[in-house]
Amino acid sequence: MNKQRKFSIFRYNPNTPEIKPFMQEYVLEEVPGMTIFVALNKIREDLDPSLMFDFVCRAAICGSCAMVINGKPRLACKTLTSDLKGTITLMPLPVFRLIGDLSVDTGTWFRQLSLKTEAWIHSEKKFDPEAVEDRMDNRIALEIYEAERCIECGCCIAGCVTANIREDFLGAAGINRVARFMVDPRDERTPKQYFDVIGSDEGAFGCMGLMACDDNCPMQLPLQSQLAFVRRKMLAYGLWGK
Amino acid sequence: MQAHKLVTRNPRAELYYDLVELLTGVMLVGFLWTHMIFVATILLGIDVFDALSRALDDYYLSYTGIPIIILVFIMHVLTAGRRIPTRYQEQKVIWRHAKMLGGTDTWIWVFQVITGAAIFALASIHMWTVITGWPIRAVTSADRMHAFWWFYLVLLLLGEYHAGFGIYRQFVKWGWFPRKPLGYVTKMITAIILTLGLAALWVMYKLGGAV
């Protein structure tokens, strides 16, 4: 006989605002290797078809199933119930628009981020499909790849105090994204162009260094060093113009 | 963008704010640690303490240093204080968030704000009493600390906490060192200075109240 696990799950549907947010309890048999994602599907199938939550890939690639698990922003598909003690409390990520229960809209937020940081390679070069690709230094390629591992799950944003009280703050995901283009030799943006985007409290200087992003990133991105890298770059341009 | 905002906009303003917060913070930490070492000269005897105080006066270090520190103190309050959430909902969000997350660094920051506000009040009182009771001599300081030891104990603890974690946070933000060893080093320095401060406070307490 497997252990019974108790879940306490945040319930709220914006379409029925007369029902105030509340915590609902479910009890489930824990099976070996059970993740929060598996448990939620089981609850929806067997106990409550009205429960709302997001998932796509089940393999920590898509970033859809991020939620607050026992107080910490985590991916449901990457969190084993056996690693958690006692009642498992599930809340939706803060900062993002609540769709209902555990489901939030991270897409709109991240699209805004992409537009604001112009998260694409800025180049005047004419593209020649016949030409051999430019070679890239392996060290730089790895640096870019490291930043690109971000799956945009929103855990860093949800954990961030500043992002929770400042709507315009780009957070670690945004600053990491800019850092990615800063090291890319194909991007022809000048330091001034970067400064205009993140040389303010909306970007680099809004960070208070509480490092909840770094502590809670499910992909273990080096967010502290990325944030510091961008902050130092902004200082270099702001004071010495380079 | 509206006209006033368009005309007054300085794209570097927030960089400068951040730098002033950093520099004034580092200066205040440096000052606090030096100050505590100076006060701890009482451990070497009344004569050493008074000689140091006289020397600082003779070379005009007190007269130039104190006004500068007051200015730096005010600038630090203004620049670091700009981050303090003052609205009701922001306050509720911060407390709820800190409790939910249980992150050490987030809680440390909440206390950083509280200790900062408390230091603003207590350090102002301290500066006022010291300046109005000029010059600094072991006897007068000892009497003060004998009577108000609880005030100085609180101020010492708050000051060291705020300074230790403040400098840690700046290093984390600018990324000069990795986080874990950095926390260890700042805690060690804080422990040393705190021990010195407590020892000095104890000696002063014993010395004072003789009359």
Chai-1 contact restraints between the chains, C-beta under 6 A:
chainA,res_idxA,chainB,res_idxB,connection_type,confidence,min_distance_angstrom,max_distance_angstrom,comment,restraint_id
A,G71,B,M100,contact,1.0,0.0,6.0,A-B,restraint_1
A,G71,B,L101,contact,1.0,0.0,6.0,A-B,restraint_2
A,G71,B,G102,contact,1.0,0.0,6.0,A-B,restraint_3
A,N164,B,V93,contact,1.0,0.0,6.0,A-B,restraint_4
A,N164,B,H97,contact,1.0,0.0,6.0,A-B,restraint_5
A,I165,B,P85,contact,1.0,0.0,6.0,A-B,restraint_6
A,I165,B,E90,contact,1.0,0.0,6.0,A-B,restraint_7
A,I165,B,V93,contact,1.0,0.0,6.0,A-B,restraint_8
A,S200,B,E14,contact,1.0,0.0,6.0,A-B,restraint_9
A,D201,B,E14,contact,1.0,0.0,6.0,A-B,restraint_10
A,F205,B,E14,contact,1.0,0.0,6.0,A-B,restraint_11
A,F205,B,D18,contact,1.0,0.0,6.0,A-B,restraint_12
A,G209,B,R169,contact,1.0,0.0,6.0,A-B,restraint_13
A,G209,B,V172,contact,1.0,0.0,6.0,A-B,restraint_14
A,G209,B,K173,contact,1.0,0.0,6.0,A-B,restraint_15
A,L210,B,D105,contact,1.0,0.0,6.0,A-B,restraint_16
A,L210,B,T106,contact,1.0,0.0,6.0,A-B,restraint_17
A,L210,B,W109,contact,1.0,0.0,6.0,A-B,restraint_18
A,M211,B,D105,contact,1.0,0.0,6.0,A-B,restraint_19
A,A212,B,G103,contact,1.0,0.0,6.0,A-B,restraint_20
A,A212,B,T106,contact,1.0,0.0,6.0,A-B,restraint_21
A,D215,B,G103,contact,1.0,0.0,6.0,A-B,restraint_22
A,S225,B,G175,contact,1.0,0.0,6.0,A-B,restraint_23
A,A228,B,W174,contact,1.0,0.0,6.0,A-B,restraint_24
A,A228,B,G175,contact,1.0,0.0,6.0,A-B,restraint_25
A,G238,B,R12,contact,1.0,0.0,6.0,A-B,restraint_26
A,G238,B,L15,contact,1.0,0.0,6.0,A-B,restraint_27
